[in-house]
Amino acid sequence: MRLSGKTAIVTGAASGFGRGIATRFCAEGAEVLLVDVNADAVKAASAAIGGVPHAADVSDRADVTAMVARAIETMGHVDILVNNAGVTHLPAPLETVTEEDFDRVFAVNCKSVYLTAQALVPHLKARKTGAILNIASTAGVSPRPRLNWYNASKGWMITATRAMAVELAPDGIRVNALNPVAGETPLLKSFMGEDTPEIRAKFLATIPLGRFSTPEDLANAALYLCSDEASMVTGVCMEVDGGRCI
């Protein structure tokens, strides 16, 4: 029960890494607001793992403001925010990615971090404590070809994490990130373009430990970084990648 008495918001919690993190947080004693743009899916996730379901588009200011208000109203305060919601564009030459896809990637992957910070940081500053965890990617450290603008969005998140950590440290707020390698989540097919044994083998060949990451891998790392055990850790962007970035 390493998060006993803690409260958390986890975005993109209906599936993949977000669901894995929310599952572990609930199991470790936290009260969790599960947030996802898919209302039916987040209700199903909440029914299975616990926590309070909440539908929101994290790239929309009004939705984010309402999300934070719901969390404080329901749980009394917020200790932890996990910015996990993310999207990608399909693999393509960088000059052919549509402006619509570019805008969507940066709205969900980057603008959401800005919006959640604006909505929640004043609350955390008032309490002089808090932990923010951004789910970035190895794509922001060692970019893959044909995922250019997704790579760039995750590089942005890594820099934002470090900048936030430096600025918010005097207020007792820690900010860290995780850089997962491609995992068994709904986004995997989008990263690969198509899911075939040959393409999977090509992806796995770039990961020294020889397997994709799992929601449980990310949940274990997130649990540490968001717990009091990591009270001296901030500004860290931890690879959970089986050695891909070596």
BELCOR-V873580 format. One record per helix or strand. SS is the DSSP state (2 for helix, 1 for strand). FROM is the first residue (numbers start at 1). LEN is the number of residues. If there is no record, write none. Layout:
BEGIN
ss | from | len
SS | FROM | LEN
SS | FROM | LEN
END
This chain:
BEGIN
ss | from | len
1 | 7 | 5
2 | 16 | 12
1 | 31 | 6
2 | 39 | 11
1 | 52 | 4
2 | 61 | 15
1 | 80 | 4
2 | 94 | 3
2 | 99 | 29
1 | 130 | 6
2 | 138 | 3
2 | 148 | 24
1 | 173 | 8
1 | 183 | 1
2 | 188 | 5
2 | 197 | 8
1 | 213 | 1
2 | 215 | 12
2 | 228 | 3
1 | 237 | 4
END
